[in-house]
Amino acid sequence: MNTISRILITGGTGSFGKALVARVFEKFPEIERVVVFSRDELKQFEMAQQFPPDKYPNIRFFIGDVRDADRVRRALEGIDTVVHAAAMKQVPTAEYNPFECIKTNVMGAQNLIEGIMDSDVRRVVALSTDKAAAPINLYGATKLCSDKLFVAANNMKGKRDLRMSVVRYGNVMGSRGSVIPFFLDRRKTGILPITDPRMTRFNISLPEGVDLVLHALEKSLGGEIFVPKIPSYRITDVAEAIGPDCKKPIVGIRPGEKVHEEMITQSDSPNTLECDGCYVIVPSLMGVRHEASLQKFAVHHNGHMTPEDFRYSSGKNTEWLSVDQIRQLIVQHVDAQFSV
């Protein structure tokens, strides 16, 4: 599939959705329709100022919630490509309102899958998170469930050319609610709270996240989880990069947080391929069929199996961002006016 004609983006008014829409219009200037599906009318209105109808006559803003199966089905009419970015993702909010998170992240995913099965959609990519690997919080657990739903849905497609895959990556630099915008806002108070001085996280920019999704749409056979090779940072280095003169009290880890994040667990390693620029976790099958399936995916993605004890953790990464690199990335991706 070398082109996209009619794409639906759930959660399309978020940071990722806006970046994806911009890239889609850039890469596919003749695209027939781009449908931004979300539940916030104000965010849709604001996004319409960025993509005005006179310049982008093929964009559609579609109010709806993935919890509403009928509305999801209506949004899928005539669509050939779906990127699923809608999620309830704030960890403390999910811990306090667990079933609300389940309704959006798990039941919403299933609503979308069932609608896709009754549509003409051909390619689907669902966004995941590093918190879905060995989850300890409800948000991560719901995203693991969502990942499993999309991977398993490939078993129900019959003979049609429908390929559903997942993209899993770490903290998106500058996304709403993430640590860098939080520190940028708090540095004017002179205090940057550190949860744990040992804490590390993966880091990816919005353009890199968009590129990975487009790669998955292009290359997926169906059922893969794509994991990018990206650097880590230490939370203490982020604080130093943003507010070297600020006080940095240790406030303790919030409920549901880890010191280090994983994107591939040791249990995933028997099904994981190392490829150029990313890892690919392939779906599990039984017995001899699984070996043949592994070989098929390895040839298609030009990859090789990872070691049996392989795991991909932010704390054991081989690539790290320095304080200066973090500052450069903030200027490039978050705040062009940033300075220390």
SESE-458226 format. One record per residue (C-alpha): residue in one letter; y, x negated, z negated. Coordinates in steps of 0.1 Angstrom, whole numbers, plus 5000, padded with zeros to 4 digits. Each point is the difference from the previous one (the first is absolute). Example, Ala and Ser with C-alpha at 12.3 -4.5 7.8 and 13.67 -1.06 7.14 Angstrom:
+--------+-------+------+------+
! residu ! north ! east !   up !
+--------+-------+------+------+
!      A !  4955 ! 4877 ! 4922 !
!      S !  5034 ! 4986 ! 5007 !
+--------+-------+------+------+
END
This chain:
+--------+-------+------+------+
! residu ! north ! east !   up !
+--------+-------+------+------+
!      M !  5000 ! 5000 ! 5000 !
!      N !  5030 ! 4981 ! 5012 !
!      T !  5027 ! 5027 ! 4997 !
!      I !  5010 ! 5028 ! 4976 !
!      S !  5011 ! 5033 ! 5015 !
!      R !  5004 ! 5024 ! 4971 !
!      I !  5000 ! 4985 ! 4965 !
!      L !  5001 ! 5018 ! 4966 !
!      I !  5012 ! 4980 ! 4970 !
!      T !  4994 ! 5016 ! 4966 !
!      G !  5024 ! 4988 ! 4973 !
!      G !  5021 ! 4990 ! 5030 !
!      T !  5034 ! 5000 ! 4981 !
!      G !  4989 ! 4971 ! 4977 !
!      S !  5009 ! 4964 ! 5004 !
!      F !  4968 ! 4993 ! 5021 !
!      G !  5004 ! 5032 ! 5021 !
!      K !  5035 ! 4992 ! 5011 !
!      A !  4990 ! 4964 ! 5009 !
!      L !  4970 ! 5013 ! 5019 !
!      V !  5021 ! 5026 ! 5019 !
!      A !  5024 ! 4973 ! 5011 !
!      R !  4972 ! 4977 ! 5012 !
!      V !  4982 ! 5028 ! 5018 !
!      F !  5032 ! 5008 ! 5020 !
!      E !  5005 ! 4963 ! 5007 !
!      K !  4964 ! 4994 ! 5011 !
!      F !  4993 ! 5033 ! 5018 !
!      P !  5034 ! 5011 ! 5015 !
!      E !  4983 ! 5027 ! 5021 !
!      I !  4983 ! 5016 ! 4970 !
!      E !  4998 ! 5038 ! 5003 !
!      R !  5003 ! 5010 ! 4964 !
!      V !  5005 ! 4985 ! 4966 !
!      V !  4994 ! 5025 ! 4971 !
!      V !  5014 ! 4990 ! 4966 !
!      F !  4980 ! 5021 ! 4974 !
!      S !  5014 ! 5001 ! 4965 !
!      R !  5010 ! 5025 ! 4973 !
!      D !  5035 ! 4989 ! 4992 !
!      E !  5026 ! 5017 ! 5022 !
!      L !  5028 ! 4977 ! 4988 !
!      K !  4982 ! 4969 ! 5010 !
!      Q !  4992 ! 5015 ! 5034 !
!      F !  5037 ! 5008 ! 5004 !
!      E !  5010 ! 4965 ! 4991 !
!      M !  4974 ! 4985 ! 5023 !
!      A !  5013 ! 5021 ! 5028 !
!      Q !  5033 ! 4982 ! 4997 !
!      Q !  4981 ! 4968 ! 5007 !
!      F !  4981 ! 5015 ! 5029 !
!      P !  5025 ! 5025 ! 5015 !
!      P !  4985 ! 5026 ! 5024 !
!      D !  5024 ! 4990 ! 5029 !
!      K !  4985 ! 4965 ! 4999 !
!      Y !  4965 ! 5009 ! 4989 !
!      P !  4993 ! 5034 ! 5016 !
!      N !  4962 ! 4996 ! 4995 !
!      I !  5001 ! 4998 ! 4962 !
!      R !  4991 ! 5030 ! 4979 !
!      F !  5005 ! 5005 ! 4962 !
!      F !  4973 ! 5022 ! 4986 !
!      I !  5002 ! 5013 ! 4965 !
!      G !  4967 ! 5002 ! 4983 !
!      D !  4977 ! 4987 ! 4972 !
!      V !  4966 ! 4985 ! 5005 !
!      R !  4988 ! 5022 ! 4972 !
!      D !  5005 ! 5030 ! 5024 !
!      A !  4970 ! 4999 ! 5024 !
!      D !  5014 ! 5027 ! 5023 !
!      R !  5033 ! 4982 ! 5004 !
!      V !  4982 ! 4967 ! 5007 !
!      R !  4980 ! 5017 ! 5027 !
!      R !  5031 ! 5013 ! 5016 !
!      A !  5016 ! 4966 ! 5000 !
!      L !  4969 ! 4985 ! 5018 !
!      E !  5003 ! 5022 ! 5030 !
!      G !  5002 ! 4979 ! 5031 !
!      I !  4999 ! 4967 ! 4981 !
!      D !  4979 ! 4970 ! 5011 !
!      T !  5009 ! 4974 ! 4973 !
!      V !  5004 ! 5004 ! 4962 !
!      V !  5014 ! 4976 ! 4975 !
!      H !  4994 ! 5013 ! 4964 !
!      A !  5027 ! 4985 ! 4977 !
!      A !  5005 ! 5030 ! 4977 !
!      A !  4991 ! 4993 ! 4964 !
!      M !  5010 ! 5004 ! 4964 !
!      K !  5001 ! 4963 ! 4990 !
!      Q !  5020 ! 4995 ! 4968 !
!      V !  4974 ! 4987 ! 4975 !
!      P !  5015 ! 5013 ! 4968 !
!      T !  5007 ! 5034 ! 5016 !
!      A !  4964 ! 5003 ! 5012 !
!      E !  4987 ! 4991 ! 4965 !
!      Y !  5021 ! 5027 ! 4984 !
!      N !  4994 ! 5026 ! 5028 !
!      P !  4964 ! 4991 ! 5011 !
!      F !  4990 ! 5032 ! 5019 !
!      E !  5033 ! 5001 ! 5019 !
!      C !  4991 ! 4965 ! 5013 !
!      I !  4965 ! 5012 ! 5008 !
!      K !  5013 ! 5030 ! 5020 !
!      T !  5022 ! 4978 ! 5022 !
!      N !  4980 ! 4969 ! 5004 !
!      V !  4964 ! 5013 ! 5001 !
!      M !  5002 ! 5037 ! 5010 !
!      G !  5029 ! 4993 ! 5023 !
!      A !  4980 ! 4973 ! 5018 !
!      Q !  4970 ! 5024 ! 5004 !
!      N !  5024 ! 5027 ! 5013 !
!      L !  5012 ! 4975 ! 5026 !
!      I !  4965 ! 4989 ! 5010 !
!      E !  4987 ! 5036 ! 5004 !
!      G !  5031 ! 5008 ! 5022 !
!      I !  4993 ! 4969 ! 5021 !
!      M !  4964 ! 5011 ! 5005 !
!      D !  5013 ! 5032 ! 5016 !
!      S !  5026 ! 4983 ! 5021 !
!      D !  5003 ! 4976 ! 5030 !
!      V !  5010 ! 4970 ! 4979 !
!      R !  4984 ! 4968 ! 5011 !
!      R !  5013 ! 4973 ! 4977 !
!      V !  5007 ! 5001 ! 4963 !
!      V !  5012 ! 4974 ! 4975 !
!      A !  5004 ! 5008 ! 4963 !
!      L !  5021 ! 4978 ! 4977 !
!      S !  4983 ! 4987 ! 4969 !
!      T !  5011 ! 4976 ! 4972 !
!      D !  4987 ! 4970 ! 4982 !
!      K !  4997 ! 5022 ! 4969 !
!      A !  4970 ! 5018 ! 5018 !
!      A !  4978 ! 4969 ! 4995 !
!      A !  4983 ! 5001 ! 4966 !
!      P !  5025 ! 5026 ! 4988 !
!      I !  5011 ! 5003 ! 4964 !
!      N !  5027 ! 5026 ! 5005 !
!      L !  4998 ! 5035 ! 5014 !
!      Y !  5022 ! 4992 ! 5030 !
!      G !  4976 ! 4973 ! 5010 !
!      A !  4970 ! 5022 ! 4994 !
!      T !  5014 ! 5028 ! 5022 !
!      K !  5008 ! 4976 ! 5028 !
!      L !  4964 ! 4986 ! 4998 !
!      C !  4988 ! 5036 ! 5004 !
!      S !  5023 ! 5004 ! 5029 !
!      D !  4987 ! 4968 ! 5016 !
!      K !  4964 ! 5012 ! 4996 !
!      L !  5009 ! 5034 ! 5016 !
!      F !  5015 ! 4984 ! 5031 !
!      V !  4972 ! 4974 ! 5004 !
!      A !  4973 ! 5026 ! 4996 !
!      A !  5017 ! 5025 ! 5023 !
!      N !  4989 ! 4978 ! 5029 !
!      N !  4965 ! 5012 ! 4994 !
!      M !  5010 ! 5036 ! 5009 !
!      K !  5019 ! 4995 ! 5032 !
!      G !  4970 ! 5006 ! 5023 !
!      K !  5003 ! 4984 ! 5035 !
!      R !  5038 ! 5004 ! 5003 !
!      D !  5022 ! 4969 ! 5002 !
!      L !  5015 ! 5002 ! 4965 !
!      R !  5005 ! 4969 ! 4979 !
!      M !  5012 ! 5001 ! 4964 !
!      S !  5008 ! 4969 ! 4981 !
!      V !  5019 ! 4988 ! 4969 !
!      V !  5027 ! 4974 ! 4994 !
!      R !  5002 ! 4985 ! 4965 !
!      Y !  5028 ! 4977 ! 4989 !
!      G !  5020 ! 4990 ! 4970 !
!      N !  5036 ! 5006 ! 4989 !
!      V !  5024 ! 5007 ! 5028 !
!      M !  5031 ! 4979 ! 4996 !
!      G !  5030 ! 5022 ! 4992 !
!      S !  4981 ! 5033 ! 5000 !
!      R !  5013 ! 5027 ! 4977 !
!      G !  4988 ! 4996 ! 4964 !
!      S !  4988 ! 4964 ! 5005 !
!      V !  5010 ! 4970 ! 4978 !
!      I !  5025 ! 4983 ! 5023 !
!      P !  5024 ! 5030 ! 5003 !
!      F !  4995 ! 5006 ! 4963 !
!      F !  5010 ! 4964 ! 4991 !
!      L !  5029 ! 5001 ! 5025 !
!      D !  5013 ! 5031 ! 4982 !
!      R !  4994 ! 4987 ! 4965 !
!      R !  5015 ! 4965 ! 5004 !
!      K !  5035 ! 5014 ! 4995 !
!      T !  4989 ! 5008 ! 4964 !
!      G !  4990 ! 4964 ! 4995 !
!      I !  4965 ! 5009 ! 4990 !
!      L !  4968 ! 5000 ! 5022 !
!      P !  4970 ! 5013 ! 4981 !
!      I !  4968 ! 4981 ! 5006 !
!      T !  4968 ! 5020 ! 4995 !
!      D !  4977 ! 4969 ! 4997 !
!      P !  5010 ! 4964 ! 5009 !
!      R !  4965 ! 4995 ! 5016 !
!      M !  5005 ! 5030 ! 5024 !
!      T !  4996 ! 4994 ! 5037 !
!      R !  5001 ! 5023 ! 5030 !
!      F !  4994 ! 4999 ! 5037 !
!      N !  5031 ! 5003 ! 5022 !
!      I !  5004 ! 5014 ! 5035 !
!      S !  5032 ! 5010 ! 5019 !
!      L !  5004 ! 5033 ! 5017 !
!      P !  4998 ! 4986 ! 5035 !
!      E !  4968 ! 4982 ! 4991 !
!      G !  4986 ! 5033 ! 4986 !
!      V !  5010 ! 5019 ! 5032 !
!      D !  4984 ! 4973 ! 5022 !
!      L !  4967 ! 5003 ! 4981 !
!      V !  4999 ! 5037 ! 5005 !
!      L !  5006 ! 4997 ! 5037 !
!      H !  4973 ! 4973 ! 5001 !
!      A !  4976 ! 5024 ! 4983 !
!      L !  5008 ! 5028 ! 5024 !
!      E !  4994 ! 4977 ! 5029 !
!      K !  4969 ! 4981 ! 4989 !
!      S !  4981 ! 5023 ! 4976 !
!      L !  4964 ! 5010 ! 5009 !
!      G !  5001 ! 5025 ! 4972 !
!      G !  4993 ! 4997 ! 4962 !
!      E !  5017 ! 4966 ! 4994 !
!      I !  5023 ! 4991 ! 4972 !
!      F !  5025 ! 4974 ! 5013 !
!      V !  5014 ! 4976 ! 4974 !
!      P !  5028 ! 4976 ! 5010 !
!      K !  5001 ! 4963 ! 4990 !
!      I !  5033 ! 4999 ! 4981 !
!      P !  5016 ! 4979 ! 4973 !
!      S !  5002 ! 5006 ! 4963 !
!      Y !  5030 ! 4996 ! 4976 !
!      R !  5002 ! 4996 ! 4963 !
!      I !  5022 ! 5026 ! 4982 !
!      T !  5017 ! 4972 ! 4981 !
!      D !  5010 ! 4984 ! 5034 !
!      V !  5014 ! 5034 ! 5012 !
!      A !  5021 ! 5002 ! 4969 !
!      E !  5012 ! 4964 ! 5004 !
!      A !  5009 ! 5006 ! 5036 !
!      I !  5021 ! 5031 ! 4993 !
!      G !  5015 ! 4993 ! 4966 !
!      P !  4997 ! 4964 ! 4989 !
!      D !  5026 ! 5005 ! 4973 !
!      C !  4986 ! 5033 ! 4987 !
!      K !  4980 ! 5004 ! 4968 !
!      K !  4963 ! 5007 ! 5007 !
!      P !  4984 ! 5017 ! 4971 !
!      I !  4963 ! 5007 ! 5000 !
!      V !  4995 ! 5038 ! 4998 !
!      G !  4962 ! 5003 ! 5005 !
!      I !  4979 ! 5015 ! 5028 !
!      R !  5004 ! 5037 ! 5007 !
!      P !  4971 ! 5024 ! 4999 !
!      G !  4977 ! 4995 ! 5030 !
!      E !  5014 ! 4966 ! 5010 !
!      K !  4980 ! 4969 ! 5007 !
!      V !  5011 ! 4964 ! 4995 !
!      H !  4987 ! 4991 ! 5035 !
!      E !  4992 ! 5023 ! 5029 !
!      E !  4970 ! 4999 ! 5023 !
!      M !  4997 ! 5012 ! 5035 !
!      I !  4964 ! 4989 ! 5006 !
!      T !  4975 ! 5000 ! 4971 !
!      Q !  4970 ! 4978 ! 4997 !
!      S !  4979 ! 5031 ! 5005 !
!      D !  5017 ! 5005 ! 5034 !
!      S !  4992 ! 4965 ! 5012 !
!      P !  4966 ! 5008 ! 5017 !
!      N !  5019 ! 5024 ! 5023 !
!      T !  5031 ! 4979 ! 5006 !
!      L !  5009 ! 4981 ! 5031 !
!      E !  5027 ! 4973 ! 5002 !
!      C !  5020 ! 5003 ! 5031 !
!      D !  5032 ! 4985 ! 5014 !
!      G !  5028 ! 5012 ! 4977 !
!      C !  4980 ! 5025 ! 4981 !
!      Y !  4967 ! 5010 ! 4983 !
!      V !  4980 ! 5030 ! 5011 !
!      I !  4977 ! 5019 ! 4976 !
!      V !  4975 ! 5018 ! 5022 !
!      P !  4982 ! 5032 ! 4990 !
!      S !  4966 ! 4997 ! 4983 !
!      L !  4968 ! 5013 ! 5017 !
!      M !  4964 ! 4999 ! 4989 !
!      G !  4975 ! 4972 ! 5008 !
!      V !  4997 ! 4985 ! 5035 !
!      R !  5027 ! 5023 ! 5013 !
!      H !  5024 ! 4983 ! 4977 !
!      E !  4993 ! 4966 ! 5014 !
!      A !  5005 ! 5012 ! 5035 !
!      S !  5032 ! 5018 ! 4990 !
!      L !  5013 ! 4968 ! 4983 !
!      Q !  4993 ! 4980 ! 5032 !
!      K !  5018 ! 5027 ! 5022 !
!      F !  5031 ! 4999 ! 4978 !
!      A !  4999 ! 4961 ! 4998 !
!      V !  4999 ! 4997 ! 5038 !
!      H !  5027 ! 5027 ! 5006 !
!      H !  5024 ! 4985 ! 4974 !
!      N !  4991 ! 4964 ! 5008 !
!      G !  4993 ! 4994 ! 4963 !
!      H !  4974 ! 4984 ! 4978 !
!      M !  4985 ! 5010 ! 4967 !
!      T !  5017 ! 4989 ! 4968 !
!      P !  4979 ! 4982 ! 4972 !
!      E !  4979 ! 5022 ! 4978 !
!      D !  5023 ! 4994 ! 4969 !
!      F !  5032 ! 5004 ! 5020 !
!      R !  5029 ! 5020 ! 4984 !
!      Y !  5036 ! 5003 ! 5010 !
!      S !  5022 ! 5001 ! 4969 !
!      S !  5038 ! 4994 ! 4996 !
!      G !  4993 ! 4976 ! 4972 !
!      K !  4976 ! 4979 ! 5020 !
!      N !  5019 ! 5000 ! 5033 !
!      T !  5004 ! 4968 ! 5020 !
!      E !  5035 ! 5009 ! 5012 !
!      W !  5029 ! 5004 ! 4975 !
!      L !  5037 ! 5008 ! 5005 !
!      S !  5024 ! 4976 ! 4984 !
!      V !  5032 ! 5011 ! 4983 !
!      D !  5020 ! 4989 ! 5031 !
!      Q !  4977 ! 5019 ! 5023 !
!      I !  5003 ! 5031 ! 4979 !
!      R !  5038 ! 4998 ! 5003 !
!      Q !  4998 ! 4995 ! 5038 !
!      L !  4977 ! 5030 ! 5003 !
!      I !  5023 ! 5022 ! 4979 !
!      V !  5029 ! 4992 ! 5024 !
!      Q !  4978 ! 5006 ! 5030 !
!      H !  4983 ! 5032 ! 4989 !
!      V !  5017 ! 5016 ! 4970 !
!      D !  5037 ! 4991 ! 4997 !
!      A !  5019 ! 4980 ! 5026 !
!      Q !  5028 ! 4995 ! 4975 !
!      F !  4978 ! 4986 ! 4973 !
!      S !  5011 ! 4967 ! 4983 !
!      V !  4994 ! 4984 ! 4966 !
+--------+-------+------+------+
END
